[in-house]
Amino acid sequence: MSIKKIGFIAVSGYGWSGSGACIDILREFKGIDGPNNEFRIIKDPYGLLDLENSLVDNWDFVRHDVAIKDFLKYCKVLSRGAGLFKKEGRNFSKILNTDFIKESKRYVSNMLDFKYEGFSIVHRYRFTMYQAFIYKIKCKLKRPIYTNMYFAKPSKRKFIAETKKYLKNLFQQYARDNNLDAILLDQAISVSSVEQSMKYFDNIKLIIVDRDPRDIYVDMVKGKLLLSYDISKTGNVDKYIKWHKKLRNSIKNIEDNNNILFLKFEDLVCNYQSSIKKISEFIGPNFTHINQNKHFIPEESINNIGLWKQYDKQEEINKIKVELCCDHSL
């Protein structure tokens, strides 16, 4: 099976917005599947968007070298496995049955003009105390000081073309092993830079899932992640309201894109059949929903709707309701 014939279906959300439910539903369609891990190589710090920014949009003769090195270090994290006594890892080499680092180095190599031995003051910024000491000693002794550096200034067209090829190559073996017609990607596309992220694929459809902001708020506070610890400590719900609005501002101009579908988590649960119909029409007639309720069970997920009703600080909930125009029927 050729990866050129395979498309990508990405599902994204805003954090606690219920995108996992859509992922589960799509796994029930014949020919669609993907890694259980979130695939964040495009939008994470040191990922592909940052790399394009440094190599193309805001190129500098030192900046791009640092960006390439940061990207390859980040790829090591994505490649390696994790464990109790190991560093953080995403295990994609094993999951995708590919040499993730080898593919990443080949991708970088395809955009290089050349490598060279050089040095810059920027490299000193990351020195440990010991490295800084050795550097000063070498300077006193007039010893040569250098590191391996990259020189790459690809055109935007070349960068995008090589990135498309790179992402296809990463999933080539995975698609063959699992007999897939479409790769399902979780959180691959940034909701803050949708069009910039989607351009790295020849054939991709994106589903963005949102949810009642009151339930997102309750889940966030319970999870103690991002700004929720600060909110639970100070009770400053205004920070959440601002966070919620800012995340969704960039979406307003792309709502007419035929390759993007917007869904509500509550509809996936309460209007299940009509939601399945929407998804089926969006992804096309080649995919059939053959395993209904194998991964997503609406009767269980309904317990995640209306969490705000049990929240003990209803004054915060009421402020969210007014500021974010919640559906009063929920």
N, C-alpha and C positions, 0 to 999 in steps of 0.2 A: 504493500500500500504506500503511495506517495504522499508525503506531507503536503504537497502542493494542492492536493484535492481536499484537504481537511481544513475546516474552518475553526474559529475560536468563538466560544460563547463566554462572556465575562459577566460576573455578578458583583456589584459593588453596593456599599451602603455607607452610613455615616457613623458607625459605631453603635451597637445595641439596637440597630434599626430593623433587624429581622431578615437580613439578606441570606442567612443560613437556611431559612425555610425555602427560599427559591432555589438554592443550591441543591437541597434535598429533592425537590420536585424535579429538577432537570436531570438528576441521576436516574430517575424513573423512566426517562425516554431512551429508546433503543439507539445505540450508537453514540451516546453522549456520556462522557465521564471525565474526571480529572483528579489531580492529587488532592488528598485530604488537607494538606497544608495550604495556607494562604500563599499566593504567588505574588510577591510584592516588589519584584526586581525593577519594575518601572518607576514606582512612586517613592520608594523608601530613600532616605538620605544615602548618598553614594551610589544610587541606582542609575537607571538609564536617562531619566530626565535631567538629573544633575550632570551626568556625563555629557549629554548633548549641549547643555548650557556652557560647560567649560571648553568643549572641543569645537563648538560651532558658534553659538550665540555671543559668548563673552570670552573669546579666546585670548589668552596671554601666553607668552613663551615659557612661563613657569607653571601657571595655573593648570594647564592641560596635563602636564606631567603628574602633578599631585592628584588630579582627578582620576587619571587612569589607575594609579597605584591604589587609591582609595576604592575604586570600583573592583579591582581584582581582590583586594582584602575582603570586601563585602561578599564577593562570590565564594570565597573560602568558607564563610559562615553559612551561606546557602548550601554549599556542597556537603559539608561534613555532618556526621551524625551527632546527636546530643546524648547526654547521660548525666547521672548524678555527680560524677567526678570529672566531667568534661566541660569544655567551653560551650557556649550557645551554638546550636547548629540547626539547620532545616532539613538536612538529609536528602537533598534533591538528586544527588548522584545516584543513590540507591533507588529512590522513588521512581525516577525517570529512566533508570537503567542506562545511564550515560555518564561519560566523564565530564562533569559540569565544569571543572576547572580548565580542562583541555579545550572545551568548546569556547569558554570565555576568553582564554588566551588567544585562540585562533581569531575570534571576533575582533579583539583589540589589534592583533597583528595585521589584519586586513585593512585597518584604517591608518596604520603607522606610515610615516615618511621614512623614519630611521630611528635607531637607538644610538645613544652616545654616553660617554663618561663625562659627567659635569657636576656642578654644584651651584647652589643658590642659598642665599640667606633664609629663604622660606624653609629649607630643609632643617635649619637649626631650631625652628619653632617647636619641633616635636622631639627634640633631644631630651633624654633623661638627664639627671644631674651628672651621672657618670659619663655619658656620651659628650655632654658639654665640656666636661673637664678634659677628656681625651682630645677633643677638638682644639681646645686652647693650647694644650701641650704640643700638638702637631703644628699648629700655627707658629709657635715659638721656635720649633725646630725646623721650620720651613719644609715640612713633609707634605707631599701631595695629598690633597683632600678632594675626594670625588665620590659620586654615587652613580649608579646606572640610571639614566634618564630616558624618557620617551619624547619624541617629537612627532606630533600628529596634528594636522590641520585639515580635516576632511571638509568637503562641501556639505551643506545640509542634505542635498540629494544623496550623496554617498553614505552619509551617516544613517539616514533612514533606510536605505536599501540594505546596508550591512546589518542593521538591527533587525529588520524583518527576517533576513536569512538566519541570523543567530537564534531568534526565538523559535523559528520553525525547526532548526536543527536540534534544539534542546528537547523538543517533544516528538521527534521523529520515531525513535525506538518505542517510546511509551504508546504512541498511537498504534504501531504495529502489534505490540504485545497484547493490547487490549481490544484490537479490532474496532477502532473508533473512527467515526466520521466527523466528530467535532470534539475539540478539547475544551473542557469546562474549567474556567479559571476563577478562583475566589479572590476578590479584592485586588485584582491586577491593575484595574483602571482607577486612577485617582478621580474622585468626584470634584476635586478642585481644579483639575486640568484634564478634562475628559477628551477633548479633541486632540490635544497634544499627545496624550497617551495612546489613543486609538490609531494614530497614524503609523504606529510601529507594526501594524498588521494589515495584510492584504484583504483578509476576509474575517471580520469580527462583528459580532452583535453584542450589545451591552444592555443589561437589565439593572436598573437602579431601584433599590427597595428603600422605602421610608416607613415611618411608624409614628404613632401618636407621641408627640414630644413629651407628654407627661410620663408615659411608660418608659421612654428612653431615659428620662431624668431619674426615675426611681431605680432602674437597673444600673445606671452609671454610679449613683451614690452608693448602692449596695456593693458594687464591684470595687470601689476605692481606686479607680484608674483615672488617668489624665487629670482633669480639674476637679474630680468628684471628692477627693480627700479634702481639698481646700473648701469646697462648698459645704460638705458635711460638718466641717469645723467652724466655719464662719457664718453659715446660713445665707450667704450672698448668692441668691438664685439669679441675680442679674447677670452674673458671669456665664451661667449656662444659657440664658436667653440670647446673649450676644454671640456665644459660641455657636448655638444652633442656627441663628440667622446667617452668620458669616459663612458657615460651611455650605449653605445652600444658595448663596448669592450668585455663584458662577454658573449655576445650572440654568438660570432663566433664559439664556440666549440660545440654548441648544434643544429646546423641547420639541422642535419640529423635525429633528433628525430621524429618518426612517430606520436607522440602525440602533436606535436607543428606545427602550421601553421603560416607562416609569410604573412601578407597582407599589401598592400599600400592603404592608404586612397583614393588616386587619382583613383586607380583601382575600388574601391567600387563604386565610382561615375561615372567614365567615361567608365568603362568596367563592368557594373552592372551584366549582365546576366552571364558572365564567372566567376565573383566573387561569385555569388550565387552557381554556379556549384561546384566551389572549396570548398566552405563552406559545401555544401551538401555531397560531397564525403568525406570530412574530418570528419564530425560528425557522418556519417553512415546512412544507409537506413531506420532506424526506425523513422527518423524525416523528416517531409514534410513541404515545404515552402508554407503554405496555405493562408497567409495574406499579399501578396505582396503590398508594398507601404503603409501599415497601419502605420508603425512607421518610416520608412526610405524612403525619397523621393529624388532620385538622382538629379532631376531637381532643387530642392531647395539647396541641399548641394553643388552643383557646384559653388555656390557663395563663398564658402570657399577655392576655389582653385585659386592660382595666386594672393593672397593678396599682395605679395611682390612687384608686379608691380606698386602698388599705394603708396608704402612706400617712404617717402620724402628723405631718406638718402641712395641713391642707391650705394654709395661707400661701405657701410656696407654689402648690399646685394651681391655685386660683390665679396667681400672677402669671404663670406659664400659659394658662388657658386664655387669658386676656391678651397677652403680648404676642402669642404665637398662633392665635386664631384657631384653637382646637375645635374639632367637630363636637358640638355640644351633645350630640346623640350618643356618643360613646360612653 
